[in-house]
Amino acid sequence: MKIADVSVSVHRFETTLPVVDRPGPAEVRVIATITTDDGLTGSGMTARFLPAAVEAAIRSHLGPAIIGMDPRRPAQVLDRLIPLVSERGIATGVNRAALSCIDLALWDIAGKARGARVSDLFGGLADDAPAYVTCGFPNLDRDEQAALAKAMADEGFGTIKMVVGHKGGLAEDVARIKAIRAAVGDGVGIAIDANERFDYATALRLAQMLAGEPIAWFEDPVFNNDARDLATLRAATGIPLGAGQMDGHARRFREFAEHDALDLYMPNSMYNGGMSETARVAALASVNERPLSDAGGGGIYCLHHMTAFPGATLAEVHLGTLHLERQLFTEPPRVASGRSALPDGPGFGVTLDADVLRDTRI
């Protein structure tokens, strides 16, 4: 089996939040599809940043370099690609996002060729995973936020995540968290995510203002997820810290481990280099006795690592990504009673809807 073609395109999806019927985050995806000489296909994707540049990198550089190679041997393909994306140092940004697309598509084909799910190729820990739900967005007012959180708790989610760094300031963040707590009760965990917006002093101040409010974890609390600041914040507050969705390659997590900076490892295979890189992160998590989760709207791809590796805890159900996947895939992951289940098919178990691809293409 040989790679015969690599195609790539950029797509934009509009999403809607349930219950409150408000717009969710607009989602952009770069989708790469590898086709073999016997007609087997595999797809991978990345998102968000400089999508046209990622598309160009795949079309002009990475795709042509792997024509004729065996897609069932991802390690061999990556060995050819890594010198192309960075001849020295660690590839980041556009380079790594493009690599993620290719790597995910390779594993999709590898699973299909063997009649196995990708998660089973990496260990096959489970068929589904308990999930937390990301449903806290800045465009919602307090009442809408509380109503949506209550609905998600009623659906069975045991942990709810909301974005902090609201334009109303820290006081508004605290008020929104308290509104959610009042709506969901004490039995539901609340996690907060700053998306790397805060300097250390601001992150510390928010943590102090939330003293007495049990926070499940504080995600991406400081600029650039500086490992020294994370370690200091972790020691000063006692709130569990999580990070890794946007630059979570293995060497980045090694840096976090060296500073004892994180309680929760949160890689995202759409950005860090793919399932191949996430497997390395999972090994680090195991060695350092840290639980593994995911973040950043990785959807089906992250669900496979959450059902593959020991030490995995909560998969993310991001409401924006959930709506996107229900548009894009003919058989999206099943979410019910606070759990997310793998599709039954081989590879990543999903099929792209050709009509949706046509209608959403940029």
N, C-alpha and C positions, 0 to 999 in steps of 0.2 A: 504494500500500500504506500502510495506516494502523494505528496501535496501537489495538486494540479493548479490551484487558484486560491488567491487570498483577496477578498473584497472587503470594503469598509465604507461606512456611511455614518452621518450624524443625524440625530433625531431629537425633536422637542415634543414633550408631552405636557399637557395641562392636567392638573389633578384637582380633585374636590374632596374636602374633608367631610366625613359623614356626620350625622346628627345636627351640626350647625350649618351645613350646606354653604360653606365658605371655601374660597379657593385655597388649595394647598400649594406647597412649593412647586414651581415649574421645574420639570426634570429634563435634563439634556443627557443623552446617551450617545456614545460612539460605539458602534457595533461592528465587530469584525467577524467574518465568516470564512472558514477554511473549507475548501472542497477537495476531496481526494480523487485520484484517477479512477476509482470505482464508484464514484458518486456519493460517498458518505460525506456529511457536512457536520461541522461543529462551530458553535458561536460563542464569542466572549464579548465583554463590554467593559467600558469605563465611563466616567461621567465628569461633569462640572467644568473643569478648568481647561481653557484653550482647546476646545474640541476640534477646531479646524486644524490646529497644529498636530494634534494626535492623529487625526485622519491622514494628514499628509505624511507623517512619519511612517505609518503603517503602509500606505499605498506606495510610497517612493523608496523606502529603505528596508523595513522589516519584512514585508510581504515578499518582495522579489528574492530576498536572501534565503528563503526557506523552500522555494519551489524545488520539488524533487526529493525532499526529505521525508522520512517516515514519521507521521504525526503521532503514532503510538509510542514514540520515544521522546517525550517532552524534554528530558534532561539533555539529550543530544541536540535538540533544536535550540534550546536556551544557550548551550555552549557555543553555538554559532552566533546567536543574537547579542549576547552580553557585550562582546567587544565592539559591536556596532553602536550600541546605545551609550556606551561610555568606555573609552579606551583606557581611562585611568580614573580612580576614585569610584564613588558610588553613584549610580544613575538615580536621578530623582526627577520629579515633575513630569513633563511631557514624555521623556524617555521611559520612565517607569510605568506611566499610564498606558503607553502603547504596548509595552511588554506584557502588561496585565491582560490586555485584550487577546493577544496571541496565545499566551499561556492558558487562559481559560478555554479558548477554542480548542487547543490541543487536548486538554483533559476531557472536554466534551466528546471529542472523537475517540480518545482512548477508551472511555467508558462504553461508548456505543459499539466499538469494535469488539469489546470483550463481553458485551451484554450485561454490563454492571453499572451501577450508579457511581459517580465520582467519589462520594463519601465512602462507599465500600472499597474503592481502590486505596483509600488512605486509612482504612481500619474498620469502618462500618460499625461505629459505636451504637447507633440508634437509628430508628426510622423517623423520629420527630424530636423536637426540642421544646422545653418550656420557653416562653417568650416574654419579653417586656415590650411595651408599646410606646413609640415616640409619637406623642399627640399634642405636645405643647408648643405652639407657634406664636410668634410676636403679633401677627395680624388679628388674633382673637382677643376680645376684651375678657375681663375676669370672669364674667358670668358664662360666656361661651366656652372659655377654657375649662371652667369647672364642670359644665354640663357634658362636654366631650370626655373629660377624664372620668366622670361618673359612669358614662355609658361604656367606656372601655373596661372599667373595673367590673361592671355588671356582666360583661362578656367573658370574664374570667381571667383577665390579665392581673397578675399579682404585683407588677411594678410598672409605673408610668414615668416616662421621661419628658421633661420640658426644657425648652431653651431659656437661658437667662441672658442678661445683657440687654434688657428691654430699654427702649428710649426714655421711659419714665424714671430710669435710675434704679439703684439697688432697692430702694424702698418699694418700688412697684414690683420688682422681682419677688421680694419677700411676701408682699400682699397676695400675689398670684399663687405662690406656693401654699400659703395658708388657706386660700380659697379652695384650692384643689384638695387639701387635707380635710377641710370641712365637708367637701362633697363625697370623698371616697372613704372616709373613716380611717381608723388607725391600722387596719389590717392590710393596707396596700402600701407598698414602698413607693417613694418618690425619688427619682434621680434627676439631677440637673446637669445641663450641658452649656458651657460658655463658648464653645466653638473657637477657643483660643483668643477670645476678645479682650480678656482682662490682663492688666499687669499684676504683679504679685500682690501689691498692697490692696488692690481692689478685690482680688479673689479672696484674700485673707479677710477683708472687711465683710464680704458677703457671708463667708463661713461663720464669722463671729455673730453676725446678725441672725443667723439661723441656729444659734445655740439652743438646744432643747428640742429642735425639730429633727427627728432622725432622717438623715439623707442616705439613700441607698448607695449612691456614689456621686462624685463630682467629676464630670467628664471634660477633658480639654480645658482646664481652668485658666491657663496662662498663655501669654504670647509664645508662639512657636513651641509650645510644650517643652520649655527649657527644663532639662532634667534636674538641674540644681534647684530651681524654683519649685518644681514639683516635690522634690524630696523635703525641702524646708516647709512647704505648705502642708504636706502629709504629716510631718512631725508636729506642726503647730496646731493642727485642727482635729486630727483623729478621724476626719471624714475620709472614707475610701476614695481613692483617685483612680480614674481610668483614662486611657489615651491610646492612640495608635491608628486611628482610622485613615488619616490622610497621608502619613509618611511612615507607615508601620512595617517597614522591612526589618529583617532580622537584626541588622547591625544597630538600627535605631532602638530596638527593644533590648539589645545588649547594653546600650548606653543607659537606658532606664534601669536595667537590673544592676548595673555597676553603681548607680546612685541610690539604689533602693527607693525608687521614685514612684512606683505604681503598685496598686493593689489588684488591678484588673487589666489584663492584656486584651486589647480590642483591635485586632488587625482587620483590614478590609481587602479582600482579594481583588477588587476592582481597581485598586490604587497601588498596592504594595509590590506588584510583580506577579500576582496570580496565586493559584493554589500551591504551586511549587514553593513560593516564598512563605505562604501562610503555614505550610508544614514545618518550615524551619522555625517560625515564631512559636508554633505549638510545642515544639521540642524545648525551646527556651522556657516557655511557660511551665512545662512539666518539671524541668530541671530546677527552676527557681521557685517551684511550688506556688504558682500564681494561677488563679482561675482564668479561663479563656472565654471571651464573649465576642461581640462584634458591634459595629456602629457605622454610621455613615451611609445608610441606605443600600447596603450590599445585597439585600434580598436573597434570591435563590443561591447566589454564589457563596455568600457567607453562611447560609443555612447548611450547605454541604460541609463546611469545616466545623460547624457546631454539632453536627451529627456524626463526625468522623473521629474526633480526637478525645482521649481521656482528659478530664479536667474542664471540659466545656460546661458552661453554666446556662446563661440566658441568651437565646437568639433575639435579634431585634426585629420587630414588626413596625416599620416606619410607615405611617399612613399614606404619605406621598408615594413611596415606593410600592406599597401594596396596591394602590390605585393604578400606578403605571404598569405593574406586572399583570394586573387583571385586564388591562388593555392589550398588552404586547404579546403575552403568552397564551396559547390555546388551552393549556392546562397549567394554570399558576399554582404555586404552593397553597395547600389547604390550611387555613387558620381557623381554629375553633377552640373554645374553652381555654384560651390563654396558651395554646400550643401551636407550633407551626410544623407541618408535616411535609416530608419530601414527596415529590411526585414519584410515581412508580416506574417511569421509563428510565432507560440507560443514559449514561452521560449525566448532564445536569437535569435531565428529565423534562425539559421544556422545549416547546416548538414555537418559533417566531411566527406571528400572524402576518402574512405577506401584505394583506390589505392595509393593516395598521402601519407597517413599515413604509409603504408607499405614501400614506396620508400624512405621516409625521416627519418625513425626511426634510431636512434643511438643505 
